[in-house]
Amino acid sequence: RIRLRWPRNFDMTITRALFGIFVCLCLAAGCAEAFTRIGCYKDKASPRDLPLLHHSKSTTPESCVSRCKARKYKYAGLQAGAWCLCGNSYGRHGKARNADCNMRCSGNSRKTCGGPWRNDVLATGYSSRPKPSASNNKNRIGCYKDKASPRDLPLLHHSKSTTPESCVSRCKARKYKYAGLQAGAWCLCGNSYGRHGKARNADCNMRCSGNSRKTCGGPWRNDVLATGYSSRPKPSASNNKNKNTEMTDGGDC
Protein backbone atom coordinates (compact mmCIF):
# COMPACT_ATOMS: atom_id res chain seq x y z
CA ARG A 1 0.00 0.00 0.00
CA ILE A 2 1.26 3.44 -0.95
CA ARG A 3 0.65 6.19 1.61
CA LEU A 4 0.76 9.77 0.40
CA ARG A 5 2.33 12.24 2.77
CA TRP A 6 1.38 15.90 2.42
CA PRO A 7 3.74 18.62 3.63
CA ARG A 8 2.88 19.92 7.09
CA ASN A 9 2.04 23.38 5.77
CA PHE A 10 0.16 22.09 2.71
CA ASP A 11 -3.24 23.44 3.85
CA MET A 12 -1.81 26.88 4.58
CA THR A 13 -0.04 26.97 1.21
CA ILE A 14 -3.26 26.14 -0.66
CA THR A 15 -5.20 28.73 1.37
CA ARG A 16 -2.71 31.48 0.59
CA ALA A 17 -2.68 30.59 -3.10
CA LEU A 18 -6.48 30.68 -3.32
CA PHE A 19 -6.60 33.99 -1.45
CA GLY A 20 -4.02 35.48 -3.83
CA ILE A 21 -6.08 34.40 -6.84
CA PHE A 22 -9.21 35.92 -5.28
CA VAL A 23 -7.49 39.25 -4.64
CA CYS A 24 -6.20 39.44 -8.22
CA LEU A 25 -9.64 38.68 -9.65
CA CYS A 26 -11.26 41.16 -7.30
CA LEU A 27 -8.89 43.96 -8.26
CA ALA A 28 -9.39 43.23 -11.94
CA ALA A 29 -13.16 43.43 -11.50
CA GLY A 30 -12.97 46.60 -9.41
CA CYS A 31 -14.61 45.07 -6.33
CA ALA A 32 -11.94 46.36 -3.96
CA GLU A 33 -12.47 50.06 -4.71
CA ALA A 34 -11.79 52.19 -1.64
CA PHE A 35 -14.14 54.99 -2.64
CA THR A 36 -17.81 55.73 -3.18
CA ARG A 37 -19.31 56.73 -6.52
CA ILE A 38 -21.75 59.64 -6.19
CA GLY A 39 -22.97 60.09 -9.75
CA CYS A 40 -22.61 61.81 -13.11
CA TYR A 41 -22.67 65.62 -13.12
CA LYS A 42 -22.48 68.37 -15.74
CA ASP A 43 -19.48 70.69 -16.10
CA LYS A 44 -18.66 73.94 -17.91
CA ALA A 45 -15.50 75.79 -18.92
CA SER A 46 -16.20 78.57 -16.40
CA PRO A 47 -16.67 78.13 -13.57
CA ARG A 48 -15.50 74.53 -13.34
CA ASP A 49 -17.56 72.32 -11.06
CA LEU A 50 -14.35 70.90 -9.56
CA PRO A 51 -11.52 73.47 -9.80
CA LEU A 52 -8.28 71.42 -9.73
CA LEU A 53 -7.56 69.72 -13.09
CA HIS A 54 -4.98 67.12 -14.14
CA HIS A 55 -4.65 65.32 -17.49
CA SER A 56 -2.91 61.97 -17.81
CA LYS A 57 -2.65 59.03 -20.19
CA SER A 58 -2.86 56.70 -17.19
CA THR A 59 -5.99 58.03 -15.46
CA THR A 60 -8.08 55.55 -13.48
CA PRO A 61 -10.69 56.02 -10.74
CA GLU A 62 -8.14 54.80 -8.18
CA SER A 63 -5.36 57.15 -9.31
CA CYS A 64 -7.71 60.14 -9.39
CA VAL A 65 -9.17 59.47 -5.94
CA SER A 66 -5.67 58.99 -4.55
CA ARG A 67 -4.48 62.24 -6.15
CA CYS A 68 -7.38 64.30 -4.82
CA LYS A 69 -7.29 62.77 -1.35
CA ALA A 70 -3.55 63.46 -1.06
CA ARG A 71 -4.33 67.12 -1.80
CA LYS A 72 -7.02 67.12 0.91
CA TYR A 73 -10.06 67.32 -1.36
CA LYS A 74 -13.33 65.56 -0.57
CA TYR A 75 -14.35 64.79 -4.15
CA ALA A 76 -12.71 63.51 -7.31
CA GLY A 77 -14.18 63.85 -10.79
CA LEU A 78 -13.33 61.79 -13.87
CA GLN A 79 -13.96 63.53 -17.19
CA ALA A 80 -13.54 62.63 -20.87
CA GLY A 81 -11.50 59.51 -20.16
CA ALA A 82 -8.24 61.17 -19.15
CA TRP A 83 -9.05 64.13 -16.90
CA CYS A 84 -8.95 64.03 -13.09
CA LEU A 85 -10.60 66.93 -11.23
CA CYS A 86 -10.63 67.68 -7.50
CA GLY A 87 -12.79 69.87 -5.28
CA ASN A 88 -14.74 70.15 -2.05
CA SER A 89 -18.18 70.64 -3.61
CA TYR A 90 -19.95 69.52 -6.77
CA GLY A 91 -23.20 69.86 -8.69
CA ARG A 92 -23.34 73.60 -9.43
CA HIS A 93 -24.27 72.85 -13.07
CA GLY A 94 -26.74 70.10 -12.28
CA LYS A 95 -27.07 66.33 -12.53
CA ALA A 96 -26.44 64.44 -15.78
CA ARG A 97 -27.60 61.02 -16.98
CA ASN A 98 -25.43 58.17 -15.74
CA ALA A 99 -25.20 57.03 -19.36
CA ASP A 100 -23.28 60.25 -20.17
CA CYS A 101 -20.34 59.08 -18.02
CA ASN A 102 -19.34 56.18 -20.24
CA MET A 103 -15.91 56.97 -21.71
CA ARG A 104 -13.17 54.39 -21.11
CA CYS A 105 -10.36 55.41 -18.77
CA SER A 106 -7.03 56.19 -20.42
CA GLY A 107 -5.28 54.08 -17.77
CA ASN A 108 -7.69 51.13 -17.72
CA SER A 109 -10.02 50.42 -20.63
CA ARG A 110 -12.12 48.11 -18.45
CA LYS A 111 -13.35 51.09 -16.44
CA THR A 112 -15.21 54.30 -17.28
CA CYS A 113 -14.02 57.83 -16.56
CA GLY A 114 -16.83 60.31 -17.17
CA GLY A 115 -17.60 61.86 -20.54
CA PRO A 116 -17.32 65.11 -22.54
CA TRP A 117 -18.12 67.88 -20.01
CA ARG A 118 -19.42 65.21 -17.67
CA ASN A 119 -17.82 64.43 -14.31
CA ASP A 120 -18.12 61.00 -12.76
CA VAL A 121 -17.93 62.21 -9.15
CA LEU A 122 -16.39 60.03 -6.44
CA ALA A 123 -15.97 60.58 -2.70
CA THR A 124 -12.29 60.40 -1.75
CA GLY A 125 -12.89 59.64 1.92
CA TYR A 126 -11.05 62.76 3.06
CA SER A 127 -12.99 64.47 5.83
CA SER A 128 -10.57 66.44 8.00
CA ARG A 129 -11.52 70.10 7.69
CA PRO A 130 -8.91 72.60 8.88
CA LYS A 131 -9.92 74.67 11.86
CA PRO A 132 -9.89 78.37 10.98
CA SER A 133 -7.25 80.39 12.76
CA ALA A 134 -8.10 83.04 15.32
CA SER A 135 -7.47 85.76 12.73
CA ASN A 136 -9.95 84.11 10.34
CA ASN A 137 -12.67 83.92 12.99
CA LYS A 138 -12.15 87.53 13.99
CA ASN A 139 -11.84 89.11 10.54
CA ARG A 140 -13.91 86.91 8.23
CA ILE A 141 -17.08 88.50 6.83
CA GLY A 142 -18.24 85.85 4.37
CA CYS A 143 -18.12 84.42 0.86
CA TYR A 144 -19.15 86.74 -2.00
CA LYS A 145 -19.50 86.46 -5.77
CA ASP A 146 -17.16 88.22 -8.20
CA LYS A 147 -17.08 88.97 -11.94
CA ALA A 148 -14.42 89.95 -14.46
CA SER A 149 -15.96 93.41 -14.81
CA PRO A 150 -16.50 95.23 -12.58
CA ARG A 151 -14.46 93.48 -9.91
CA ASP A 152 -16.02 93.46 -6.47
CA LEU A 153 -12.65 94.41 -4.94
CA PRO A 154 -10.54 96.40 -7.44
CA LEU A 155 -6.90 95.84 -6.39
CA LEU A 156 -5.59 92.39 -7.41
CA HIS A 157 -2.39 90.53 -6.55
CA HIS A 158 -1.43 86.94 -7.43
CA SER A 159 1.11 84.98 -5.41
CA LYS A 160 2.24 81.41 -4.80
CA SER A 161 2.44 82.22 -1.07
CA THR A 162 -1.01 83.71 -0.45
CA THR A 163 -2.52 83.26 3.02
CA PRO A 164 -5.35 85.08 4.84
CA GLU A 165 -2.77 86.82 7.02
CA SER A 166 -0.57 88.00 4.13
CA CYS A 167 -3.57 89.30 2.19
CA VAL A 168 -5.03 91.21 5.15
CA SER A 169 -1.60 92.71 5.87
CA ARG A 170 -1.14 93.71 2.22
CA CYS A 171 -4.53 95.43 1.95
CA LYS A 172 -4.26 97.17 5.32
CA ALA A 173 -0.83 98.57 4.39
CA ARG A 174 -2.45 100.07 1.28
CA LYS A 175 -5.21 101.62 3.43
CA TYR A 176 -8.06 99.37 2.31
CA LYS A 177 -10.82 98.25 4.67
CA TYR A 178 -11.41 94.83 3.12
CA ALA A 179 -9.33 91.97 1.76
CA GLY A 180 -10.64 89.22 -0.51
CA LEU A 181 -9.12 85.77 -1.09
CA GLN A 182 -9.98 84.17 -4.43
CA ALA A 183 -9.15 80.89 -6.22
CA GLY A 184 -6.42 79.91 -3.77
CA ALA A 185 -3.75 82.38 -4.85
CA TRP A 186 -5.40 85.77 -5.47
CA CYS A 187 -5.51 88.63 -2.94
CA LEU A 188 -7.93 91.49 -3.66
CA CYS A 189 -8.36 94.79 -1.80
CA GLY A 190 -11.13 97.37 -1.66
CA ASN A 191 -13.28 99.61 0.51
CA SER A 192 -16.63 97.98 -0.31
CA TYR A 193 -17.86 94.51 -1.21
CA GLY A 194 -20.97 92.57 -2.20
CA ARG A 195 -22.02 94.27 -5.45
CA HIS A 196 -22.52 90.85 -7.10
CA GLY A 197 -24.26 89.25 -4.14
CA LYS A 198 -23.60 86.68 -1.44
CA ALA A 199 -22.32 83.19 -2.26
CA ARG A 200 -22.50 79.92 -0.36
CA ASN A 201 -19.77 79.53 2.25
CA ALA A 202 -19.05 76.13 0.68
CA ASP A 203 -17.94 77.94 -2.52
CA CYS A 204 -14.96 79.48 -0.69
CA ASN A 205 -13.15 76.19 -0.15
CA MET A 206 -9.94 76.26 -2.20
CA ARG A 207 -6.68 75.67 -0.35
CA CYS A 208 -4.36 78.65 0.00
CA SER A 209 -1.26 78.58 -2.18
CA GLY A 210 0.80 79.64 0.84
CA ASN A 211 -0.79 77.34 3.43
CA SER A 212 -2.72 74.22 2.41
CA ARG A 213 -4.27 74.00 5.89
CA LYS A 214 -6.30 77.15 5.20
CA THR A 215 -8.87 78.12 2.58
CA CYS A 216 -8.64 81.09 0.21
CA GLY A 217 -11.94 81.60 -1.60
CA GLY A 218 -12.87 79.82 -4.81
CA PRO A 219 -13.29 80.35 -8.57
CA TRP A 220 -14.91 83.81 -8.87
CA ARG A 221 -15.63 83.69 -5.15
CA ASN A 222 -14.10 86.12 -2.65
CA ASP A 223 -13.62 85.14 0.97
CA VAL A 224 -13.92 88.66 2.37
CA LEU A 225 -12.01 89.71 5.50
CA ALA A 226 -11.94 92.98 7.42
CA THR A 227 -8.42 94.41 7.55
CA GLY A 228 -9.02 96.61 10.60
CA TYR A 229 -7.97 99.76 8.73
CA SER A 230 -9.87 102.90 9.70
CA SER A 231 -9.72 106.11 7.66
CA ARG A 232 -10.56 108.23 10.72
CA PRO A 233 -7.35 109.57 12.32
CA LYS A 234 -6.91 109.11 16.05
CA PRO A 235 -6.65 112.43 17.94
CA SER A 236 -3.05 113.28 18.80
CA ALA A 237 -1.77 114.47 22.19
CA SER A 238 -1.53 118.06 20.88
CA ASN A 239 -5.18 117.91 19.81
CA ASN A 240 -6.19 116.87 23.31
CA LYS A 241 -4.21 119.73 24.82
CA ASN A 242 -5.83 122.34 22.57
CA LYS A 243 -9.27 120.94 23.28
CA ASN A 244 -8.76 121.22 27.03
CA THR A 245 -7.54 124.82 26.67
CA GLU A 246 -10.61 125.79 24.67
CA MET A 247 -12.90 124.30 27.30
CA THR A 248 -11.07 126.22 30.05
CA ASP A 249 -11.36 129.47 28.14
CA GLY A 250 -15.04 128.85 27.60
CA GLY A 251 -15.51 128.30 31.33
CA ASP A 252 -13.89 131.63 32.20
CA CYS A 253 -16.35 133.43 29.96
KETOR-127108 format. One record per residue: residue number from 1; x negated, y negated, z negated of N, C-alpha, C in turn. Coordinates in steps of 0.1 Angstrom, whole numbers. Atoms other than C-alpha are relative to their C-alpha. Layout:
# KETOR-127108
R   num   neast   nnorth     nup   caeast   canorth    caup   ceast   cnorth     cup
R   NUM       X        Y       Z        X         Y       Z       X        Y       Z
...
***
This chain:
# KETOR-127108
R   num   neast   nnorth     nup   caeast   canorth    caup   ceast   cnorth     cup
R     1      -9       12       0        0         0       0      -9      -12       0
R     2       8       12      -1      -13       -34      10       8      -11      -8
R     3      -6       11       8       -6       -62     -16      -6      -13       4
R     4       5       14      -4       -8       -98      -4      -2       -8     -12
R     5       2        9      11      -23      -122     -28       0      -15       5
R     6       0       14      -4      -14      -159     -24      -9       -8      -9
R     7       8        9       8      -37      -186     -36       8       -6     -12
R     8      -7        5      12      -29      -199     -71       8      -13       3
R     9      -7       13      -2      -20      -234     -58       7        0      13
R    10      -6       -1     -13       -2      -221     -27      13       -8       0
R    11     -12        7       0       32      -234     -38      -1      -15       0
R    12       3       15       1       18      -269     -46      -5       -5      14
R    13       5        4     -13        0      -270     -12      12       -1      10
R    14     -12        0      -9       33      -261       7       8      -12      -4
R    15      -8       11       4       52      -287     -14      -6      -14       5
R    16       6       13      -4       27      -315      -6       1       -1      15
R    17      -1        1     -15       27      -306      31      14       -4       5
R    18     -14        3      -4       65      -307      33       3      -14      -3
R    19      -3       14       4       66      -340      14      -7      -10      10
R    20       7        9      -9       40      -355      38       8       -1      13
R    21      -8        0     -12       61      -344      68      12       -8      -1
R    22     -12        8       2       92      -359      53      -3      -15       0
R    23       3       15       1       75      -393      46      -3       -5      14
R    24       3        4     -14       62      -394      82      13       -2       8
R    25     -12        1      -8       96      -387      97       9      -11      -5
R    26      -8       11       6      113      -412      73      -5      -13       5
R    27       6       13      -5       89      -440      83       3       -2      14
R    28      -3        1     -14       94      -432     119      14       -4       3
R    29     -15        3      -2      132      -434     115       4      -13      -6
R    30      -3       13       7      130      -466      94       8        1     -13
R    31      -8       -2      12      146      -451      63      -7       -4     -12
R    32       8        5      12      119      -464      40      -2      -15      -1
R    33       1       15      -1      125      -501      47       2       -6     -14
R    34      -1        6      14      118      -522      16       6      -14       1
R    35      -6       13      -1      141      -550      26      15        2       4
R    36     -14       -1      -3      178      -557      32       4       -9      12
R    37      -4        7     -12      193      -567      65      13       -8      -3
R    38     -11        8       3      217      -596      62      10       -2      12
R    39      -9        1     -11      230      -601      97      -7       -8      11
R    40       5        7     -12      226      -618     131       6      -14       0
R    41      -4       14       1      227      -656     131      -6       -8      12
R    42       4        9     -11      225      -684     157     -12       -9      -4
R    43      11       10       2      195      -707     161       0      -10      11
R    44       1       10     -10      187      -739     179     -15       -6       0
R    45      14        6       0      155      -758     189      -2      -10     -11
R    46       1       10      11      162      -786     164      14       -3      -6
R    47      10       -6       9      167      -781     136       0       15       0
R    48       1      -15       1      155      -745     133       7        5     -12
R    49      -7       -6      11      176      -723     111     -10        4     -11
R    50      11       -4       8      144      -709      96     -13       -7       5
R    51      10       10      -5      115      -735      98     -14        6       4
R    52      14       -5      -2       83      -714      97       0       10      11
R    53      -1       -9     -12       76      -697     131     -14        6       2
R    54      12       -7      -3       50      -671     141       3       10      12
R    55      -2       -9     -12       47      -653     175     -12       10       0
R    56      10      -10       0       29      -620     178       5       11      10
R    57      -3      -12      -9       27      -590     202       1       12      -8
R    58      -2      -12       9       29      -567     172      10       -2     -11
R    59     -11        3       9       60      -580     155       9       12      -3
R    60     -10      -11       4       81      -555     135       8       -6     -12
R    61      -7        5      12      107      -560     107      -9        0     -12
R    62       9       -1      12       81      -548      82     -10      -11      -1
R    63      10       11       0       54      -572      93       5      -13      -2
R    64      -6       13       2       77      -601      94       4       -3     -15
R    65      -4        1      15       92      -595      59     -13       -2      -8
R    66      12        1       7       57      -590      46      -6      -14       1
R    67       6       13      -2       45      -622      61       7      -11      -7
R    68      -8       10       7       74      -643      48      -1        1     -15
R    69       0       -2      15       73      -628      13     -13       -5      -5
R    70      14        5       4       35      -635      11       0      -15      -1
R    71       0       15       0       43      -671      18      12       -6      -9
R    72     -10        3      10       70      -671      -9      13       -6       6
R    73     -13        3      -6      101      -673      14       9       11      -3
R    74     -10       -9       3      133      -656       6       5        8      12
R    75      -5       -6     -11      143      -648      41      -9        1      12
R    76       8       -2     -12      127      -635      73      10        1      12
R    77      -9        0     -12      142      -639     108      -8        6      12
R    78       7       -6     -12      133      -618     139       8       -5      12
R    79      -7        6     -12      140      -635     172      -7        3      13
R    80       5       -3     -14      135      -626     209     -11       10       0
R    81       9      -11      -1      115      -595     202     -14       -2      -7
R    82      14        2       4       82      -612     192      -1      -11     -11
R    83       2       11       9       90      -641     169       4        4     -14
R    84      -3       -2      14       90      -640     131       1      -14      -6
R    85      -3       13       6      106      -669     112       2        2     -15
R    86      -1        0      15      106      -677      75       8      -12      -5
R    87      -7       12       6      128      -699      53       7        5     -13
R    88      -7       -2      13      147      -702      20      16       -1       2
R    89     -15        0      -2      182      -706      36       2        3      15
R    90      -3       -4     -14      199      -695      68      15       -3       2
R    91     -14        1      -4      232      -699      87       5      -13       3
R    92      -5       14      -2      233      -736      94       7       -1      14
R    93      -6        1     -14      243      -729     131      11       11       2
R    94     -11      -10      -1      267      -701     123      -4       14       2
R    95       2      -15      -1      271      -663     125       1        3      15
R    96       0       -6     -14      264      -644     158       5       14      -1
R    97      -4      -14      -1      276      -610     170     -12        8      -3
R    98      12       -9       3      254      -582     157      -6        6      13
R    99       5       -5     -13      252      -570     194     -10      -10       6
R   100       9        9      -6      233      -602     202     -15        2      -5
R   101      14       -2       6      203      -591     180      -4       14       4
R   102       3      -13      -5      193      -562     202     -13        2       8
R   103      13       -1      -7      159      -570     217     -10        9      -7
R   104      10       -9       6      132      -544     211     -12       -8      -6
R   105      11        7       6      104      -554     188     -13        2       8
R   106      13       -1      -7       70      -562     204      -9       10      -6
R   107       9       -9       7       53      -541     178       5       14      -2
R   108      -6      -14       2       77      -511     177      13        0       8
R   109     -11        0      -9      100      -504     206      12        8      -5
R   110     -11       -8       6      121      -481     184       9       -9      -8
R   111      -7        9       9      133      -511     164       4      -13       8
R   112      -5       12      -6      152      -543     173      -4      -12      -8
R   113       5       12       6      140      -578     166       8      -12       5
R   114      -8       12      -4      168      -603     172       3       -1      14
R   115      -3        3     -14      176      -619     205      -3      -14       4
R   116       3       14      -4      173      -651     225       9      -10      -8
R   117      -6       10       9      181      -679     200      10        7     -10
R   118      -7       -8      10      194      -652     177     -10        6     -10
R   119       9       -5      11      178      -644     143       7       12      -7
R   120      -4      -11       8      181      -610     128      -6       -3     -14
R   121       5        5      13      179      -622      92      -1       11     -11
R   122       3      -10      11      164      -600      64      -4       -7     -13
R   123       4        5      13      160      -606      27     -14        6      -3
R   124      14       -5       2      123      -604      18      -2        6     -14
R   125       1       -5      14      129      -596     -19      -7      -10      -9
R   126       7       11       9      110      -628     -31      11       -8      -7
R   127     -10        7       7      130      -645     -58      -6      -10     -10
R   128       5        9      10      106      -664     -80       0      -15       5
R   129      -1       14      -4      115      -701     -77      -9       -8      -9
R   130       9        8       9       89      -726     -89       8      -10      -8
R   131      -6       10       9       99      -747    -119      -5      -14       4
R   132       4       14      -3       99      -784    -110      -8       -6     -11
R   133       9        6      10       72      -804    -128       8      -11      -7
R   134      -7       10       7       81      -830    -153       2      -13       8
R   135      -2       12      -9       75      -858    -127      11        2      10
R   136     -11       -3      -9       99      -841    -103      14       -2      -7
R   137     -13        1       7      127      -839    -130       3      -15      -3
R   138      -2       14       4      122      -875    -140       3       -9      12
R   139       0        9     -12      118      -891    -105      10        4      11
R   140      -8       -5     -12      139      -869     -82      14       -6       0
R   141     -14        5      -2      171      -885     -68       9       10       7
R   142      -8      -10      -7      182      -858     -44      -4        2      15
R   143       4       -4     -13      181      -844      -9       9       -8      10
R   144      -7        8      -9      191      -867      20      -3        2      15
R   145       2       -2     -15      195      -865      58      -9      -11       6
R   146       8       10      -7      172      -882      82       2        2      15
R   147      -1        0     -14      171      -890     119     -13       -6       6
R   148      12        5      -7      144      -899     145       1      -16       0
R   149      -2       14      -1      160      -934     148      14       -4      -4
R   150      11        5       8      165      -952     126      -4        9     -11
R   151       4       -8      11      145      -935      99       6       -5     -13
R   152      -6        4      12      160      -935      65     -10       -7      -9
R   153      11        7       7      127      -944      49     -11       -3      11
R   154       8        4     -12      105      -964      74     -14        3       1
R   155      15       -3       0       69      -958      64      -3       15      -1
R   156       3      -14      -1       56      -924      74     -15        3      -1
R   157      14       -5       1       24      -905      65       0       15       0
R   158       1      -15       0       14      -869      74     -13        4      -6
R   159      12       -4       6      -11      -850      54       1       15      -3
R   160       0      -14       3      -22      -814      48      -1        2     -15
R   161       1       -1      14      -24      -822      11      11       -8      -7
R   162     -11        7       5       10      -837       5       6        7     -13
R   163      -7       -4      12       25      -833     -30      10      -10      -5
R   164      -8       11       5       53      -851     -48      -7      -11      -7
R   165       7       10       7       28      -868     -70      -8      -10       9
R   166       8        8      -9        6      -880     -41       9       -9       8
R   167      -9        8      -8       36      -893     -22       5      -12      -8
R   168      -5       10       8       50      -912     -51     -11      -11      -3
R   169      11        9       3       16      -927     -59      -3       -9      13
R   170       3        7     -13       11      -937     -22      11      -11       2
R   171     -10        9      -2       45      -954     -20       0      -11     -10
R   172       0       10      11       43      -972     -53     -12      -10       2
R   173      12        9      -2        8      -986     -44       3      -10      11
R   174      -4        9     -11       25     -1001     -13      12       -8      -3
R   175     -11        8       5       52     -1016     -34      14        4       6
R   176     -13       -5      -4       81      -994     -23       6        7     -12
R   177      -7       -5      11      108      -983     -47       2       15       1
R   178      -3      -14      -2      114      -948     -31     -10        7       9
R   179       9       -9      -8       93      -920     -18       9       12       5
R   180      -7      -11      -6      106      -892       5      -9       10       5
R   181       8      -11      -5       91      -858      11       8        8      11
R   182      -7       -6     -11      100      -842      44      -9       11       7
R   183       7      -11      -8       91      -809      62     -13        5      -5
R   184      12       -6       6       64      -799      38     -12       -9      -1
R   185      13        8       0       37      -824      48       2      -15       3
R   186      -2       14      -3       54      -858      55       4       -7     -13
R   187      -3        9      11       55      -886      29       6      -13       7
R   188      -6       12      -6       79      -915      37       3      -10     -12
R   189      -3       10      10       84      -948      18      10      -10       5
R   190     -10       11      -4      111      -974      17       7       -5     -13
R   191      -7        6      11      133      -996      -5      15        3      -1
R   192     -14       -4       0      166      -980       3       1       14       6
R   193      -2      -14      -5      179      -945      12      14        3       2
R   194     -14       -5      -1      210      -926      22       8       -5      12
R   195      -8        6     -12      220      -943      55       6       11       8
R   196      -5      -11      -8      225      -909      71       8       11      -8
R   197      -9       -8       9      243      -893      41      -8       10      -8
R   198       6      -10      10      236      -867      14      -1       14       7
R   199       2      -14      -5      223      -832      23       1       10     -12
R   200       0      -10      10      225      -799       4     -14        0      -7
R   201      13       -2       6      198      -795     -22      -8       12       5
R   202       7      -12      -5      190      -761      -7      -7       -3      13
R   203       7        3     -12      179      -779      25     -14       -6      -2
R   204      13        6       3      150      -795       7      -8       11      -7
R   205       6      -12       6      132      -762       2     -14        4       6
R   206      13       -3      -6       99      -763      22     -11       -2     -10
R   207      11        1       9       67      -757       3      -9      -11       4
R   208       8       11      -3       44      -786       0     -14        4       6
R   209      12       -3      -6       13      -786      22     -12       -1     -10
R   210      11        1       9       -8      -796      -8       2        8     -13
R   211      -3       -9      12        8      -773     -34      12        9       3
R   212     -10      -10      -4       27      -742     -24      10        3     -11
R   213      -9       -3      11       43      -740     -59      11      -10      -1
R   214     -10       11       0       63      -772     -52       7       -1      14
R   215      -8        2     -12       89      -781     -26      -1      -15       5
R   216       2       13      -6       86      -811      -2      10       -2      11
R   217     -10        3     -10      119      -816      16       3       11      10
R   218      -3      -10     -10      129      -798      48       0       -7      14
R   219      -1        6     -14      133      -804      86      11      -10       0
R   220      -9       11      -1      149      -838      89       8       -1     -13
R   221      -6        1      13      156      -837      52     -10       -6     -10
R   222       9        7      10      141      -861      26       4        3     -14
R   223      -1       -2      15      136      -851     -10      -4      -14      -6
R   224       3       14       4      139      -887     -24      -3       -1     -15
R   225       5        2      14      120      -897     -55      -1      -15      -3
R   226       2       14       4      119      -930     -74     -14       -2      -4
R   227      14        2       3       84      -944     -76      -2       -7     -13
R   228       2        8      12       90      -966    -106      -4      -14       3
R   229       4       14      -3       80      -998     -87      11       -9      -2
R   230     -10       10       2       99     -1029     -97      -6      -13       6
R   231       5       12      -6       97     -1061     -77       1      -12      -9
R   232      -2       11       9      106     -1082    -107     -13       -1      -9
R   233      13        2       8       73     -1096    -123       3       -1     -15
R   234      -1        1      14       69     -1091    -160      -5      -14      -5
R   235       4       13       4       67     -1124    -179     -14        1      -7
R   236      14        0       5       30     -1133    -188       0       -6     -14
R   237       1        6      13       18     -1145    -222       1      -15       1
R   238      -1       15      -1       15     -1181    -209      15       -4       2
R   239     -14        3      -2       52     -1179    -198       7        0     -13
R   240      -6        0      13       62     -1169    -233      -3      -12      -8
R   241       4       11       8       42     -1197    -248       8      -13       4
R   242      -7       11      -5       58     -1223    -226      15        0      -4
R   243     -14       -2       4       93     -1209    -233       2       -4     -14
R   244      -2        3      14       88     -1212    -270      -2      -15      -3
R   245       2       14       2       75     -1248    -267      13       -8       4
R   246     -12        7      -4      106     -1258    -247      11        2     -10
R   247     -11       -2      10      129     -1243    -273      -2       -9     -12
R   248       3        8      12      111     -1262    -301       3      -15       3
R   249      -3       14      -4      114     -1295    -281      15       -2       0
R   250     -14        2       0      150     -1289    -276       6       -1     -14
R   251      -5        0      13      155     -1283    -313      -2      -14      -7
R   252       3       13       6      139     -1316    -322      10      -11       5
R   253      -9        9      -5      163     -1334    -300      14        1      -7
***
